[in-house]
Each structure stands twice: as structure tokens, then as C-alpha cells.
Amino acid sequence: MQNKYWEHFHHIADIGVRGVGKTPEEAFEQAALALTAVITDIESVLPETKLTVHCEADDQELLFADWLNAVLYEMDIRKMLFSRYQVHIHDNILEAEIFGEKTDPHKHAPAVEIKGATYTSLKVKKNKRGQWIAQCIVDV
């Protein structure tokens, strides 16, 4: 089994995003990739431009929701998509570098617009195999 990966999971009205990794940071990175994959094919997004994201929260679950919403905010205000994420977490403070490019409707063919990460099915935890899982439902 892979050590880290992302996936979508079923939800009646919206879409679930889940990241799995050896560390919370890897799980957050993978979940951000799942977020991008809701919108477009990740392989079509070049990591040309680097931005920095900072989030703070009272616990890891709130930090995770804030993280995804910060990525969505950057996508929205900068009209960009991201395909690479480097996350560092210490004491519920997240510092990340995100890499992407300007959205090109012809190249990226965005499928949906994500309104935000929700607290529905929000979870950051270690599973029985020792992998970290970070997940929630995103409102589309």
C-alpha cells in the first residue's frame, strides 16, 4: 500500500477530499492535491509560481479546514490552480509553500468551482496502520 495518496469520497450533495500520509503534513498536502483534482487534472497544472500560506488554529482539524480554505482563497483571488504543496506544521501553526500557475480555461477546463471546505466529515487522525488521514467535505 502507498504511504501517501489522495482520494475523493462519496457525499450525497458535495465532494469529500481525503489526504493520507506518514505525517499530518503529508496528509494535508495530499488533501490539497485532492482539492485541486476536484477542479481539474492535476497533471495539467505546472508548478511555475510559488506562494506562501500561513494558518493558525486551536486544533489540527480546524487547522486543516483553514488550510483548504486558504488554498481556495489563493485560487480565487489570484485566478490560479496549484499542483504542488509543501506543508510544515508546528504547534497548530501551518506554514506552506504552494506552487501553481494562472488558470487557463482551455488548458485546465475547470469542472467545478469549490465554495469552501466544511466541517462535515472533518477529521485529522492516525489510523490503525499508522497513517495520518485528513479529510472533509467541500461545498461545490
Secondary structure, DSSP 8 states (H G I E B T S, - for coil): --SSEEEEE--SSSEEEEEEESSHHHHHHHHHHHHHHHHS-GGG----EEEEEEEE-SSHHHHHHHHHHHHHHHHHHHTEEEEEEEEEEETTEEEEEEEEEE--HHHH-------EE-STT-EEEE-TTS-EEEEEEEE-
